[in-house]
Amino acid sequence: MGRLAGFSYREVTRKISKLGFEFYRSAKGDHEIWIDRTNNLKTTIPHHREIKEGTLRAILRQAKIDVDDFLNI
C-alpha cells in the first residue's frame, strides 16, 4: 500500500477544499465535479466510501495538486 491508500471520500474533499476547491455540481452516477475558481481547474471525485490510490493520484494530477501538499494538509 502506498502513501495515498485508504483515504475516504470525506477526507479527500476536506483536504482539497482547504487547497481552494469547492463543490461545483453532481455528475453522472455517484461522481461530483469540484472546481478551483482562482486557477480555473476542475476535477471529478467519485463519492465512494474509500477512494483507491490510483484514482486519488488521477484526481490530484487533474487538479494539479502535489502529493506532498495533499498529505501535509
C-alpha positions as CSV (number, residue, x, y, z in Angstrom):
1,M,0.0,0.0,0.0
2,G,1.3,3.4,-0.9
3,R,1.1,6.8,0.7
4,L,-2.3,7.6,-0.9
5,A,-4.1,4.4,0.0
6,G,-7.0,4.3,2.4
7,F,-8.4,7.8,2.1
8,S,-12.2,8.2,2.4
9,Y,-14.3,10.5,0.2
10,R,-14.8,12.8,3.2
11,E,-11.1,13.1,3.9
12,V,-10.3,13.8,0.2
13,T,-13.0,16.5,-0.1
14,R,-11.9,18.1,3.2
15,K,-8.3,18.3,2.1
16,I,-9.0,19.6,-1.4
17,S,-11.4,22.2,-0.1
18,K,-8.5,23.5,2.1
19,L,-6.5,23.7,-1.1
20,G,-9.0,26.0,-2.7
21,F,-11.5,23.7,-4.4
22,E,-15.3,23.8,-3.9
23,F,-18.2,21.6,-4.9
24,Y,-19.4,22.7,-8.3
25,R,-22.1,20.1,-9.3
26,S,-23.1,16.5,-9.4
27,A,-22.0,14.4,-12.4
28,K,-23.1,11.1,-13.8
29,G,-23.7,8.4,-11.3
30,D,-22.0,8.9,-7.9
31,H,-19.4,11.4,-9.1
32,E,-19.0,15.1,-8.3
33,I,-17.2,18.0,-10.1
34,W,-15.1,20.2,-7.8
35,I,-13.7,23.5,-9.1
36,D,-10.9,25.9,-8.1
37,R,-12.1,29.2,-9.5
38,T,-8.9,31.1,-8.9
39,N,-6.8,28.7,-11.1
40,N,-9.7,27.7,-13.3
41,L,-9.2,24.0,-12.6
42,K,-11.8,21.2,-12.4
43,T,-11.6,17.7,-11.0
44,T,-14.0,14.8,-10.8
45,I,-14.3,12.9,-7.4
46,P,-16.2,9.7,-7.0
47,H,-18.5,9.6,-4.0
48,H,-17.3,6.2,-2.7
49,R,-16.5,5.1,0.8
50,E,-12.9,4.6,0.1
51,I,-11.0,6.1,-2.9
52,K,-8.4,3.8,-4.4
53,E,-4.8,5.0,-4.6
54,G,-4.7,5.2,-8.5
55,T,-8.0,7.1,-8.6
56,L,-6.7,9.6,-6.0
57,R,-3.5,10.1,-7.9
58,A,-5.5,10.8,-11.0
59,I,-7.7,13.3,-9.1
60,L,-4.6,15.1,-7.8
61,R,-3.0,15.1,-11.2
62,Q,-6.1,16.6,-12.8
63,A,-6.3,19.2,-10.0
64,K,-2.6,20.0,-10.3
65,I,-2.1,19.3,-6.6
66,D,1.3,17.9,-5.4
67,V,1.0,14.7,-3.4
68,D,3.1,16.1,-0.6
69,D,0.9,19.2,-0.4
70,F,-2.2,17.0,-0.2
71,L,-0.7,14.8,2.5
72,N,0.6,17.7,4.6
73,I,-2.8,19.5,4.8
